[in-house]
Amino acid sequence: MMSNELLNIQNLSVRVTEKPILHNLNLSVGAGETHVLMGPNGAGKSTLGNAIMGNPHYEITDGKIFFDGKDITHDSTDKRAKAGIFLSFQNPIEVPGISLGNFTRGALEAVTGQRMRLL
């Protein structure tokens, strides 16, 4: 794994309720890079996000997930969130009275312990 890699996924296989979804997926995301996952319904985009986040309904059957140089493959969702991993959907659930920007800022502040300012 290169030192500037923030996320490194090696040979990841994931299944949901005994159904294999991802098979030997490899992905590397460097610090400061932006990547977009695109594909048809059922291609595994949400499965990958949920596996990275540690959703317990998604079983990692093989492979490793490294975040900031640390193996997080078996870490809890809470531990991953505290490390700075956040999963947001294209159409997030609206919370009455709270803008998406304020929601995201609150999540970042909870993880970092630092006050964030929206630009």
C-alpha positions in Angstrom: 0.0 0.0 0.0 1.4 3.4 -1.0 1.8 6.0 1.8 -0.6 8.6 0.1 -3.4 6.1 -0.1 -6.4 7.0 2.1 -8.5 4.0 1.1 -7.1 0.7 -0.2 -9.4 -2.3 -0.9 -7.7 -5.6 -1.7 -9.5 -8.6 -3.2 -12.8 -7.7 -1.4 -15.7 -10.2 -1.7 -19.0 -9.4 0.0 -22.3 -11.2 0.3 -25.7 -10.3 1.6 -28.0 -13.0 3.0 -25.9 -15.7 1.4 -25.9 -14.0 -2.0 -22.5 -13.1 -3.3 -22.5 -9.5 -4.6 -18.8 -8.4 -4.9 -16.0 -10.7 -6.1 -12.3 -9.8 -5.6 -12.8 -6.1 -5.9 -9.6 -3.9 -5.8 -9.7 -0.1 -5.3 -7.2 2.5 -4.3 -8.1 6.1 -3.4 -5.3 8.6 -2.7 -5.6 11.5 -0.2 -7.3 14.4 -1.9 -8.7 12.3 -4.8 -12.3 12.2 -5.8 -13.8 9.0 -7.3 -17.3 8.3 -8.6 -18.9 4.9 -8.6 -21.3 4.5 -11.5 -23.2 1.6 -12.8 -26.7 0.1 -13.3 -28.9 -1.0 -10.4 -27.6 -4.2 -8.8 -23.9 -3.5 -9.9 -22.7 -3.4 -6.3 -22.2 0.3 -5.7 -24.3 0.4 -2.4 -22.8 -2.9 -1.3 -19.3 -1.5 -1.6 -20.3 1.6 0.4 -22.0 -0.5 3.1 -19.0 -2.9 3.3 -16.6 0.1 3.7 -18.9 1.5 6.4 -19.1 -1.8 8.2 -22.8 -2.4 7.9 -23.3 -5.7 9.8 -25.9 -6.9 7.2 -23.0 -7.1 4.6 -20.6 -10.0 5.2 -17.0 -9.6 4.0 -16.1 -13.1 2.9 -12.6 -12.3 1.6 -10.2 -9.5 1.3 -9.1 -6.4 3.3 -10.1 -2.8 3.7 -7.4 -0.3 4.7 -8.2 3.2 5.7 -5.4 5.7 6.4 -3.0 2.8 6.5 -4.9 0.8 9.1 -6.8 -2.5 8.5 -10.4 -1.8 9.3 -11.9 -4.9 7.8 -13.2 -6.2 11.1 -13.8 -2.8 12.9 -17.3 -1.8 14.0 -19.3 0.8 12.2 -18.9 3.1 15.1 -15.1 2.8 15.1 -15.0 3.4 11.3 -17.2 6.5 11.8 -14.8 7.9 14.4 -11.9 7.3 12.0 -13.7 9.6 9.6 -15.7 7.3 7.3 -19.1 8.6 6.4 -21.7 7.1 4.0 -24.3 9.4 2.4 -26.8 8.5 -0.3 -27.7 10.4 -3.4 -31.1 11.1 -2.1 -30.6 11.4 1.7 -33.5 11.2 4.1 -34.6 14.7 5.0 -34.8 15.8 8.6 -37.4 18.6 9.0 -35.7 21.8 9.9 -32.1 20.6 9.2 -30.4 21.3 5.9 -28.2 18.7 4.3 -25.2 21.0 4.8 -25.9 21.4 8.5 -26.4 17.6 8.8 -23.1 16.9 7.1 -21.3 19.5 9.1 -22.7 18.0 12.4 -21.4 14.6 11.3 -17.9 16.0 10.6 -17.8 17.9 13.9 -18.8 14.8 15.8 -16.0 12.8 14.2 -13.2 15.5 14.3 -14.2 17.3 17.5 -13.6 20.5 15.6 -16.1 23.2 14.6 -16.7 23.2 10.8 -17.8 26.2 8.8 -20.0 25.9 5.7 -18.7 27.8 2.7 
